[in-house]
């Protein structure tokens, strides 16, 4: 059933291209990536379900977002778009009110399409065309590159609930698989 007043404003004025959306486990906070103007945007989601904007942070084009299972950290993959260079994976602390605080400079200037976090919050994976970068997540939200795994056409990611598998959508020859 639609919530009264929906659809709600999805973007801060002057920003555009809502591309992805991730929620904290308790459902009270969310972030979205902004594809066209770049950046991430924060929301508080009260029991009414009516999204309340909590600010935005300008970055490169954010193509995917993920929130750690404990709800403390958010990560956004970035890519080059409209003369803004890629900024790797951006890292943020998620406030109890839904606000975001940058955790420092991005990981690199790599261009990533998607990010996924294991259910235990220990690892983050990021696709970069023909490979997947693997990161360890530190207790402070930091990322340490563990290595790269070849994966031709890697695009979308999802981890299994038991943490044994990483599923990868591959777009080789225009056919997702």
N, C-alpha and C positions, 0 to 999 in steps of 0.2 A: 504494500500500500504506500503510495507516495506520501511523504511527510509534508504537512501544510507549508506552503511558501517555497517549495522546491520547484525548479532547480535554484540553488543558492549561488551567489557570486563565487566563482571558482578561482579568480585571479585578482591580485592587487592591481590597481589602475596602472596602466603603462606596461604591464607584463602580459605575456601571451603564450599560448601553446601548451596547455595542460597536457602532459604526456603520460604520466604514471602516478600511482597513488599507493602509499603504504601506511599501515596502521600500527600503533603500538599494540601489544598483546591485550591490554585492557580496553582497547577501542576508544580511548578518550583523546588521543592525539594522532595526528596524521601529517604526512608531508607529501608534496607532489613535486615532480620535476617539470620544468618549463622548457619546452623544446625550442620554440621560435626566438624568444627574447633571452633565453638562458636564465638559469637560476633554480633555486628551490624555494618552496613556499610552505609555511607552517600553519597548522590549524589546531584548534581545540574543538573537541566534539563532545558536547554535554549529553546527558541522557535523552534530551529531546531529539538528538540527531541532526540538529541544525548547525552546520559547520560555521565556526567563527575564525576568521583570518587572524593569524598571529604574527604576520610579517613575512618578508621575503629576503633572500640573499642572492645578489647577482653573481652568477658564475658563467661558465661556458654552457652550451646547450646541454641540459640534463635529460638523458634518455631513459634512465631507470633509477628507482630509489628502493632502498631496503632499510628496515629498522631491526636492530638487534633484538633477540628474543626477550631480553630484560627491559626493553623500551628505553634504554639510556642513550643509545647512539643511532645515528642515521647516516647512510652512505648514498652518494649519488654518482652514477657513472656519467662521464661527459664526453662530448665529441665536438669536432670542429663544425661550425655552422655559421653562415653569414658573417664572415671575417672575424669570428671569435675562435681562438685556438682551443684545442682540447686541454683539459686540466686533470686527466687521470680520474681518480676516485676522490671526490670531496667528502670530508668527514665533519660531522656535527654532533654536539651534545643536544639531547632533546629535553627541554625544560618541562616541569610538571604542568605548566600552563600551555604547553604546545609550542613554545618558542624554540628557535634554533640558535646555537652558538657555535661558530666555526672552531674546529679543533686544529687550526693551523693551515699551512700550505697544503695544496693537493699532493697526491702521491707521486705524480709524474706529469708528463705532457702526452701520455698515451691516450688514444681514443678508444673508449669502451662503449659497448652497446647495452649491456645488461649486467646487473649484479645480483648475487644470491648469497644468503648467509645460512650456515648449518643451524639446525634447531638448537644445538647446545651453545651457539654464539661464539665458537672458537675460530671459525674459518669463514672467509669471504672469497667468492669466486667472481671473476669479471671477464666477459668475453671481449676479444679484440680481433674480430674478423676470422683469422685462421688459427686462433689459439685461445687458451683460457689461462689467465694469470691466477695463481693461488696465493692467498694472503692469510697470515695468522692475525687474529684480532687480539690486541693487548688489552689489559684491564682498564686502560685509560682511553680506549677507542682507537688507538694507533693501529696502523697496518704494517706488517713486515712481509715483504715479498718472499714466498717460499719457492717459487719456480713457475715455469710456463709449460703447459701441456698442449701439443699440437691438436687442433680440432678444426679441420677445414669447414668453412661456412658457419662457424659457431655464432649463434645469435641470442636466443632466449635460454634462461637457466632456471632450474628448480631443483631443490634438494629433497630427498626422501625424508619422511618423518623419523625413520630409524637411523638417519645419518650415514647410511651405507652407500648411497648412490647420489650422483649428480646427473640430472637429466639435461640434455642439451638439444635444442632445436637447431637443425642445420639447414641452411639455405644455399645448397649447392645447385647451380643451374636454374635458380628461380623456383625450385620445388622444395618447400619446407619438408623436413622429415625428422 
